[in-house]
């Protein structure tokens, strides 16, 4: 990896973390002059990092207007959630059908790491640590990792990245606290038991819970 590639990678991860933790708020402009000063890097590095974030759905690029952090909306959340349920349940069904012992081991080990990783920052239940967020992503990836369709896997990965912003912003709306570990354990056990229908139903419910929390917490109707 060249020095330029290393700088781009570092800048990308810093920007991504700042978007997800709310330092760069949804809908805010990502102005190159300010970003160059904040992240002490070049225009070229910033453009590459922002282009990568746009591909993940965390930033948007508009002609002649530069980049902005993606805006959150109920319509987009509905579209995103429906897309994830459609794609990820299809991929999970393939994974359960094709999964071998290595696939089972990846699920168990990633679940163990996730449940043993500190989740909240300083005891604040409205935030999660970056380590837990990464472990959470790895668990969901492991569930689907035996699926043979690389294009569907890539779509699922992209949708999951977009959903991460909503998941983090949904936490203050959790008026009814969810037992996330129990949800993940149920997913793991159903997948390992090769119960495709039940596992897909559990995954659909798990993915839909964020939308339900935001709708309930904001008093918004589905639209």
C-alpha positions as CSV (number, residue, x, y, z in Angstrom):
1,X,0.0,0.0,0.0
2,X,1.4,3.4,-1.0
3,X,1.6,6.4,1.3
4,X,-1.3,8.0,-0.7
5,X,-3.4,4.9,-0.3
6,X,-2.6,4.7,3.4
7,X,-3.6,8.4,3.8
8,X,-6.9,7.8,1.9
9,X,-7.7,4.8,4.1
10,X,-7.0,6.7,7.3
11,X,-9.1,9.7,6.2
12,X,-11.9,7.5,5.0
13,X,-12.1,5.8,8.4
14,X,-12.0,9.1,10.3
15,X,-14.7,10.6,8.2
16,X,-16.8,7.5,8.5
17,X,-16.5,7.5,12.2
18,X,-17.4,11.2,12.5
19,X,-20.5,10.6,10.4
20,X,-21.6,7.7,12.4
21,X,-21.0,9.3,15.8
22,X,-22.7,12.5,14.9
23,X,-19.7,14.8,14.6
24,X,-20.8,15.3,11.0
25,X,-24.5,15.5,11.2
26,X,-27.0,14.1,8.6
27,X,-27.5,16.6,5.7
28,X,-24.5,18.8,6.6
29,X,-22.2,20.1,3.8
30,X,-18.8,18.5,3.6
31,X,-16.8,21.5,2.5
32,X,-13.3,20.7,1.2
33,X,-11.6,23.7,2.7
34,X,-12.8,22.9,6.2
35,X,-12.2,19.2,5.8
36,X,-8.6,19.8,4.6
37,X,-7.9,21.7,7.8
38,X,-9.7,19.3,10.1
39,X,-8.2,16.1,8.7
40,X,-4.9,17.6,7.6
41,X,-4.9,16.0,4.1
42,X,-5.1,16.9,0.4
43,X,-8.0,17.5,-1.8
44,X,-7.3,14.4,-3.8
45,X,-7.3,12.2,-0.7
46,X,-10.6,13.8,0.5
47,X,-12.2,13.3,-2.8
48,X,-11.3,9.6,-2.9
49,X,-12.5,9.1,0.7
50,X,-15.8,10.9,0.1
51,X,-16.4,9.0,-3.1
52,X,-16.0,5.8,-1.1
53,X,-18.4,7.0,1.5
54,X,-20.9,8.0,-1.2
55,X,-20.7,4.4,-2.6
56,X,-21.6,3.2,0.9
57,X,-24.6,5.5,1.1
58,X,-23.2,7.6,3.9
59,X,-22.5,10.7,1.8
60,X,-24.1,12.1,-1.4
61,X,-22.5,14.0,-4.3
62,X,-24.4,16.6,-6.3
63,X,-23.2,18.3,-9.5
64,X,-21.6,21.7,-8.8
65,X,-22.6,21.4,-5.1
66,X,-20.0,19.0,-3.7
67,X,-20.6,16.4,-1.0
68,X,-23.0,16.3,1.9
69,X,-23.7,13.8,4.6
70,X,-26.7,11.7,3.6
71,X,-30.0,13.1,5.0
72,X,-32.2,10.8,7.0
73,X,-35.9,10.5,6.2
74,X,-38.6,8.1,7.0
75,X,-39.2,7.4,3.3
76,X,-35.5,6.5,2.8
77,X,-35.6,4.4,5.9
78,X,-38.6,2.5,4.7
79,X,-37.0,1.9,1.3
80,X,-33.7,0.8,2.9
81,X,-35.4,-1.5,5.3
82,X,-37.6,-3.1,2.7
83,X,-34.6,-3.6,0.4
84,X,-32.5,-5.2,3.2
85,X,-35.3,-7.6,4.2
86,X,-35.8,-8.6,0.5
87,X,-32.0,-9.1,-0.3
88,X,-30.6,-10.4,3.0
89,X,-33.3,-13.0,3.6
90,X,-32.7,-14.3,0.1
91,X,-28.9,-14.4,0.7
92,X,-29.4,-16.0,4.1
93,X,-31.5,-18.8,2.6
94,X,-28.7,-19.5,0.1
95,X,-26.1,-19.5,2.9
96,X,-28.1,-21.9,5.0
97,X,-28.4,-24.2,2.0
98,X,-24.7,-24.1,1.1
99,X,-23.1,-23.5,4.5
100,X,-20.4,-26.0,5.7
101,X,-18.5,-26.4,9.0
102,X,-16.3,-23.4,8.3
103,X,-19.4,-21.3,7.8
104,X,-20.8,-22.5,11.1
105,X,-17.5,-21.8,12.8
106,X,-17.5,-18.2,11.4
107,X,-20.9,-17.6,12.8
108,X,-20.1,-19.0,16.3
109,X,-16.8,-17.1,16.6
110,X,-18.2,-13.8,15.4
111,X,-21.1,-14.1,17.8
112,X,-18.8,-14.8,20.6
113,X,-16.6,-11.8,19.8
114,X,-19.6,-9.5,19.4
115,X,-21.1,-10.5,22.8
116,X,-17.7,-10.2,24.5
117,X,-17.0,-6.7,23.1
118,X,-17.9,-3.7,25.1
119,X,-20.9,-2.1,23.5
120,X,-21.5,1.3,24.9
121,X,-19.2,4.3,25.1
122,X,-18.7,5.3,28.8
123,X,-21.9,3.6,29.9
124,X,-24.0,5.8,27.5
125,X,-26.7,3.6,26.1
126,X,-27.3,6.0,23.3
127,X,-23.9,5.3,21.7
128,X,-21.9,2.2,20.7
129,X,-18.2,1.6,20.5
130,X,-16.5,1.3,17.1
131,X,-15.2,-2.1,18.1
132,X,-18.7,-3.4,18.8
133,X,-20.1,-1.9,15.6
134,X,-17.3,-3.7,13.7
135,X,-18.1,-7.0,15.6
136,X,-21.8,-6.5,14.8
137,X,-21.1,-6.1,11.1
138,X,-18.8,-9.1,11.1
139,X,-21.5,-11.3,12.7
140,X,-24.1,-10.3,10.0
141,X,-21.5,-10.9,7.3
142,X,-20.7,-14.3,8.7
143,X,-24.4,-15.3,8.6
144,X,-24.5,-14.6,4.9
145,X,-20.9,-15.6,4.0
146,X,-21.7,-19.1,2.6
147,X,-24.0,-17.7,-0.1
148,X,-22.5,-18.2,-3.6
149,X,-24.0,-15.2,-5.3
150,X,-21.2,-12.5,-5.1
151,X,-23.4,-9.8,-6.6
152,X,-26.2,-10.3,-4.0
153,X,-23.5,-10.3,-1.2
154,X,-22.1,-7.0,-2.5
155,X,-25.6,-5.5,-2.5
156,X,-26.3,-6.7,1.0
157,X,-23.0,-5.2,2.2
158,X,-23.8,-1.9,0.7
159,X,-27.3,-1.8,2.2
160,X,-25.9,-2.7,5.6
161,X,-23.4,0.2,5.5
162,X,-26.2,2.6,4.7
163,X,-28.3,1.2,7.5
164,X,-25.5,1.7,10.1
165,X,-26.2,5.4,10.2
166,X,-29.9,4.8,10.9
167,X,-29.1,2.1,13.5
168,X,-26.9,4.5,15.5
169,X,-29.3,7.4,15.3
170,X,-32.2,5.2,16.3
171,X,-30.7,4.4,19.8
172,X,-32.1,7.5,21.6
173,X,-35.6,6.4,20.4
174,X,-35.4,3.1,22.1
175,X,-38.1,3.8,24.6
176,X,-38.5,0.0,24.8
177,X,-35.0,-1.4,25.1
178,X,-34.4,-4.4,22.9
179,X,-32.4,-7.4,23.8
180,X,-30.0,-7.3,20.9
181,X,-27.9,-10.3,22.1
182,X,-31.0,-12.4,22.3
183,X,-32.0,-11.4,18.7
184,X,-28.6,-12.3,17.5
185,X,-28.5,-15.6,19.4
186,X,-31.8,-16.6,17.9
187,X,-30.5,-15.8,14.4
188,X,-27.4,-17.9,15.0
189,X,-29.2,-20.9,16.5
190,X,-31.8,-21.0,13.7
191,X,-29.2,-20.7,11.0
192,X,-27.0,-23.5,12.5
193,X,-30.1,-25.7,12.9
194,X,-30.8,-25.1,9.1
195,X,-34.2,-23.8,9.8
196,X,-34.4,-21.5,6.8
197,X,-38.0,-20.2,7.1
198,X,-37.6,-19.4,10.8
199,X,-34.2,-17.9,10.4
200,X,-35.4,-15.6,7.5
201,X,-38.4,-14.6,9.6
202,X,-36.2,-13.7,12.5
203,X,-33.8,-11.7,10.3
204,X,-36.7,-9.8,8.8
205,X,-37.9,-8.9,12.2
206,X,-34.4,-7.9,13.4
207,X,-33.8,-5.6,10.4
208,X,-37.3,-4.0,10.8
209,X,-36.9,-3.2,14.5
210,X,-34.8,0.0,13.8
211,X,-37.5,1.4,11.7
212,X,-40.2,0.6,14.3
213,X,-38.2,2.3,17.0
214,X,-37.7,5.5,15.0
215,X,-41.4,5.6,14.0
216,X,-42.5,5.0,17.5
217,X,-40.0,7.4,19.0
218,X,-40.7,10.3,16.7
219,X,-44.5,9.7,16.5
220,X,-44.2,9.4,12.7
221,X,-46.5,7.3,10.5
222,X,-45.1,5.1,7.9
223,X,-44.9,7.0,4.6
